[in-house]
Amino acid sequence: MTRTALVGVTTLVALETLRLTGTAFGEATTVGTLLVVAFAALGAGPVAWWLGRRRALPAALGALAALRLLLQVPALRGLFLVALTTAVALVTLLLAARRAGPRRTGRAVALAVAFDVALRLPLDLLDPVRYGGFPGWSVALVLAAALGVLARRLHLTTPSDGPLRPPAEAARALATVAPWGEIRGAVPATALLGPALGLYATVLASPGHLGAQADLSVVVAGLWVAAGALLGVVALSLPLPGPRWAVPAVLAVAVPAAVLLPWAALPATVLALAALPVTLRRAVSLPLPGPVTAHAAAAALAALLVTLPVQPPFPTWLFPTLAGLGTAWAASRLPVPAPLPRPFLPVVLATLLLAAPPLAGALRAGPEPLSTDTAGGMYRMLSWNVHQARAMDGELDPGAVLDTIRASGAQVVLLQEVPRGRPGSGGFDLVDWLERRLDVTAVWSPERDRLSGNVILTSLPVLDARTGDLASDRSYAAADLRLTDGETARVVTAHGSPFPEVFENLLRATGDGTHTVLAGDLNAEPGSAEIEAVLAAGLHSAQDEARDPELRDRDTAVGPSRRVDWIFGARDVSFGDLTLTDTDASDHLPMAVTVYLD
């Protein structure tokens, strides 16, 4: 039981830190994060060699416990601390997997993933490390205490048998486990823990990702993820039929389908969750040839390539697909281990975790709806690029988004750069989160990867809603709303880009109807050809008509400062009481205005 807990607790911390790397620094420091984590993992090698087998793993567990507590302090979560904790977590996991053996490792990782989902669902998919308050600190203290107890117990019970085996001795041990012809060219042993954890953290065990791809609520998606995790635990104890490449082939097909085919995302995710523990158990069935530090660095880099935000020209599906294919290919070249004995208790535990999704929904507080009073043919509107729900310091802060919406008094909220299961936002689903707290109707227009996009949130009756693609991976959302006195108002939102065809399609989608408002981060500044085209179409700008001259010239985005956010109205629409609110909750300022239908 100690060895299973050893791998399970370490896996929980590793999943947390991997998700944190995607949000703590932003896209600009992706390369820096990779380098820091890789060097930290490599640096652990001489330390482990010097300590020897008796003390290396207990020391790693103690260090991880201390680092996990430090991560709970928001002011300390900088690049160095997050990267160092990620590296130490992966090194500790590799050492723990070597000690626990392939049977316990495969089952412990599968149970830890199920527990991770069950823990985050009541916290609205926020990791305890960033949740704060009593829930966050309680989990942090429990994890640190568990790591400390395991370190103490290992220190007292591990025999003193010298340092870790040198590379030549490890290679000879590898050759005695399986014929060299069966494993030649395969990725060595536990280094595959890295891409497997990356897949779990960002795609397979992410209710936000599954919900966005399959158009499910977070609670329902969490139920399916928990069911897939349960199947993975059960599969470890079944004598699976077919050749040794059969189960890896299921993983190789299911992972690309989960990230590329929205209509197949649900069954593909469940199949991948069922196949990955069996595939992973093969990967950790062999000793490590060479020092553990090299494998830790390889595992860290592979995991981070899956979890960190990708940069153009790489599509978001590329690295998860490569991780799934690579893990499946390596495992298909290894012998099939025997089924695990005594499955009753793990299966019962995994089944109990199925209660987490419905329990998460039942324990949430009731919503606080937006106002619905639009008498006199007027309504309040807020338009805001929320920067993937990440504040200026890199922290995921949906609470600041919610507070800003409520303070604006808006009945119609137009948001851009909204995350839904995006790795760069820790798998968080802002649309589902806001819907439940504001009791609103959401009109969601995803961009090409379906993990980010635009949304219209409103407390007013929606008569008609439309979404569509513009160009350059952009999309728009439009809705016709019914006001209190029976008037119909049309609102359109988009996240623009500086390409003429984007604005041509956007103006076509806006149409020339009455009572129309177009708003969003259009990525075009005053005097640009794109803005001139909008004005030529008969629309007028709320900010340019503001009474306060300082407000008319004020930039709407910071870092760099630009005026790129707009609210345009048709000829029969007028504006009043425009506000731009200073906030660090995004790199754009929320723009609120009262809309009058003439």
Salt bridges, closest charged atoms under 4 A:
GLU16 OE1 - ARG68 NE 2.81
GLU27 OE1 - ARG390 NH2 3.46
GLU27 OE2 - ARG422 NH2 2.53
ASP116 OD1 - ARG19 NH2 2.83
ASP116 OD2 - ARG120 NE 3.34
ASP124 OD1 - ARG364 NE 2.72
ASP124 OD1 - ARG436 NH2 3.20
ASP124 OD2 - ARG437 NH2 2.56
ASP127 OD1 - ARG19 NH2 2.63
ASP161 OD2 - ARG53 NH1 3.18
GLU182 OE1 - ARG244 NH1 3.90
GLU368 OE1 - ARG406 NH2 3.86
GLU395 OE1 - ARG77 NH2 2.74
GLU417 OE2 - HIS495 NE2 3.72
ASP429 OD1 - ARG420 NE 3.20
ASP432 OD2 - ARG436 NE 2.80
GLU447 OE2 - ARG474 NH1 3.62
ASP464 OD2 - ARG466 NH1 2.73
ASP473 OD1 - ARG448 NE 3.00
ASP480 OD2 - ARG466 NH1 3.73
ASP480 OD1 - ARG490 NE 2.93
ASP521 OD2 - HIS495 NE2 3.14
ASP521 OD2 - HIS588 NE2 3.58
ASP544 OD1 - ARG563 NH2 2.58
GLU545 OE2 - HIS540 ND1 2.70
ASP565 OD1 - HIS588 ND1 2.79
ASP572 OD2 - HIS515 NE2 3.88
ASP577 OD2 - ARG380 NH1 3.43
ASP582 OD1 - ARG554 NH2 2.22
ASP587 OD2 - HIS387 ND1 3.40
ASP587 OD1 - HIS588 NE2 3.82
